[in-house]
Amino acid sequence: MDKDAAPITLDKLPLKSGGAIVGVDWDKLSERDARRLRELGVDEGVPVEKLHKGPFGVDPIACRIGRMTVALRTAQAAAIAVGPLKNR
């Protein structure tokens, strides 16, 4: 992701590109989904990369979040805003 790019949601992020999580709209998620994402380490500042989309460009979306590869539904990915990685 370009360092000057505006944040976009993970579901709209092009394949094989990434950035850092800049926010999560927890209200868009069910309580169960929100709990699962928190347990997986989804939080602001965590690096994320969109790796693969399911057949026909629909669910699931495979993402690398931190050091883990996880499968998300499009609705879950739509609640995660991604911006450029900051230099650490």
Secondary structure, DSSP 8 states (H G I E B T S, - for coil): --TT---EEGGGS-TTEEEEEEEE-GGGS-HHHHHHHHHTT--TT-EEEEEEE-GGG-S-EEEEETTEEEEE-HHHHTTEEEE-----
